[in-house]
Amino acid sequence: MAHLPQTMRAVVLRGQGFDNLALEDVPLPRPGPNQALVRVDAAGICASLVKMIAQGNDHTFLYGWDLAQFPSILGDEGSVTLMQLGQNLQGQYSVGMRYVVQPAVDAIPVNHLERYRDNGAGISKIACGYTLPGHLAEYMLVPEEVFTAQCLIPIPDQIMALAHAAIAEPISCCVSGQFHHMHLQQEALTKPRKAVVGLKRGGTTVVIGLGSMGRMHVDVALAQGIANLVASDPMASRRDRALSDFAAKARANNCQLKVVHPDDLAAEIHTSTGGRGADDLIIAVGHPKVVEASVPLLGKGGVANFFGGLKHGQEFVSLNANRIHYDETVITGSSGGTAWDIAQTLTWISDGQLDPSRHIAKIGGLQHAIEMINDVREQRLDGKAVLYPHQHLEAAFEVPEWTAQDETALLTGAR
């Protein structure tokens, strides 16, 4: 630890609201025998940060944790380099290697039980950036729970751009969502049914909503061998961007891509499928009327994913139960992902099946984290914001995309 600083900068939340959010100098964590210290190379700004700040101690993932007494270092997206291993982890991981941490940790808490309600009784999932240290810092402690849940995931291509690895987590939420889809298939009517996970190969997928997450869904869907992809958004700028970003990829993957206004969506699906309806439907919009209007677009045996969460007080929607019954459709949902989803995302990035550069809209340093969180809160960005904690940039800046070459130029001072 001699070559590491005694303190580090971190974005700390000490209560409810933005008045309790600050960039602070805090002591550098010291890993215990079953812990590790990592350097945060790049970190993404997630919309969930806004919810965490707004709710403070009332947030579900805090389980009674008092931020005034035990402040949280925020940040649930990032790529890291392993700097130091506790003595009991020697030989199991490699110092100097790069990893992504799955922030949703499916493990019971083992540290600071006295800080949780009922000493942590009944808790089976905790999270980085909540009661576990987060990525909006120069360094990050990786505690026992992360190792127990196998949430430290190696980056397969160690030269992968830092920012690209950092946003593997939000992309992995789309991977998780699409792998919640399941289709029953039979080789013949006399053969047993088999459940096939994922989007229907050779089928038609529909993505409703082309915001940041909707475009990620389009990107992930085009990696799965579908024949048709129909995407919809009321904003012309988003429709134009989706076509610009994904038309070439769709052609390369032998997929017909159509991007339309919601008013034209039903007619386009009818034309694209010969009247059969969609095989897979991803609703990346959290609005009950959109959900109600979208589900009827499914064909027989189709799957609808309620990916966009609905606001409190708007959770109930009306659906035609007979359509579900007679057409044997499936309604599913997904929230977050697992370590496998991040590993699969990193593999697809490494293989060139996914290009994170098109999903990044703003770049900054750690000193710009609060500005970027406010950008997300005010919906000023149409894409991901990524920061480099060890770069002292004068100002954050928006980008149309962020390639590996752009990152190299920034880190070497050529930009």
Buried (B, 14 or more C-beta within 10 A) or exposed (E): EEEBEEEBBBBBBBBBEBEBBEBBEBEBBEBBEBBBBBBBBBBBBBEBBBEBBEBBEEBEBBBBBEBEEEBBBBBBBBBBBBBBBBEEBEEEBEEEEBBBBBBBBBBBBEBBEEBBEEEBEEBEBBBBBBBBBBBBBBBBBBBBBBBBBBBBBBBEBEEBBBBBBBBBBBBBBBBBBBBBBEBEEEEEEEEEEEEEEBBBEEBBBBBBBBBBBBBBBBBBBBBBBBBBBBBBBEEEEBBEBBBEBBEEBBEEBEBEBBBBEBEEBBEBBEEBBEEBBBBBBBBBBBBBEBBEBBBBBBBEBBBBBBBBEBEEEEEEBEBEEEBBEEBEBBBEEBEBBBBBBBBBBBBBBBEEBBBBBBBBBBBBBBBBBBBBBBBBBEEEBBBBBBBBBBBEBEEBEBBEBBBBEBBEEBBEEEE
